[in-house]
Amino acid sequence: MEIISSIRKVLLAALFLICSCSRGHQPKTNATGLLYQVEPYGGKPRVEYINAAGEVALVPALSWAWSGEFHEGLAVAWSGQENDGKTKWGFMDRSGRIAIVLKGGEEPDSFSEGIAAFGTGGTPDYHCGYMNRSGVVLVDLVFHACFPFSEGLATVTLIGPGHGFYADDVGGGKCGYIDKSGKLLAGRTFDTCGAFRAGLAVVGVGTTSDQVKGMIDNSGKTIIPLRYQDLLPFSEALAVVRIGEKWGYLDTSGLLAIEARFEGADSFSDGLARVRTAETIRYIDKTGTFVSHGQSYSNCGFSEGAAPIKVDGKYGYIDKSGKFVIKPTYDRAYQFYGGVARVLFGDDVTGWKAAYINSEGTYLWRASRSRLSSTEPGCDTRFGGS
């Protein structure tokens, strides 16, 4: 299916504005160092960025209202409401200048593999496509949902209402995979489609109540038959699978590597996986052996050797032996990424006050004021980007 329009590419590229705005503070990290988004409040710009040492590394030189995490050197940015009542979306580079501006009400997702999804219109009229780092349209706005490229392929919804960019699986309409030219992989469509990981993607057919799942490879060939009630992507060469009412793990050949004997299971991370028994949540290694004892469980996975854990209403961090490495102090806590983790104090009623800590629990940055939010992400979220 060829869906590139050369006319569309030229016209839309002409609508992109490459700004020559003055530069903000230059990052103190190198070109690939991680930057962590902070909101200083108190009359300062809406967003700044710190490095892993807690130093302010970037103050954007722009009047726009917001910018997000960096991906491949660019961060999605939003102008806020302007004098004409309209808003603009674009991308900010690591020098703090706006590198690309979208016009016409188009809203972008982050870049992945040099390509970003973008779309326009509201449900049920939402349509999306893909552009490159120069703002040139590679794939026309002919899909109802567009997801990031992973291993050279992107999930798209072909039929049904659009749901934006931000789900791992696509539901509510037929979905499939396209390459960077917009060609549909093997002409195949499914009812659910997950992202490609390690050369395989989870797909499902059927309604929600009777759906069966399996995996295809990047040629569109079925590798693991569509016969399982639920199936998660491979992580560290093992995939969570549901068989009947129990959960276990498949290996990359599709054989059952860890018996389906758990009440629930999560993907492996840092060599361990969370599983739920009738009594509690514990961790197993890749042989299926329990490695945690007593209080050594968490609602979150391991990252960089530590996992957030909630005890008596407060979050701290444990190591793989179950020992506390950072005592429970926070009202919410997230995974470490690049030696830095985001933590929060407060609640949805009084507001959240954010901070960043290092692996020893030392504060790198703390907000001076609270910000109300009712949509804080789960504790498996990792903040920071490059």
Secondary structure, 3 states (H helix, E strand, C coil): CCCCCHHHHHHHHHHCECCCCCCCCCCCCCCCCCEEEECCCCCCCCCEEECCCCCEEECCCCCCCEEEEEECCEEEEECCCCCCCCCCEEEEECCCCEEEEECCCCEEEEEECCEEEEEECCCCCCEEEEEECCCCEEEEEEECEEEEEECCEEEEECCCCCCCCCCCCCCCCCEEEECCCCCEHHHCCECEECCCECCEEEEEECCCCCCEEEEEECCCCEEEEEEECEECCCECCEEEEEECCEEEEECCCCCEEEEEEECEECCCECCEEEEECCCCEEEECCCCCECCCCCCCCCCCCECCEEEEEECCEEEEECCCCCEEEEEEECEECECECCEEEEEEEECCCEEEEEEEECCCCEEEECCCCECCCCCCCCCCECCEC
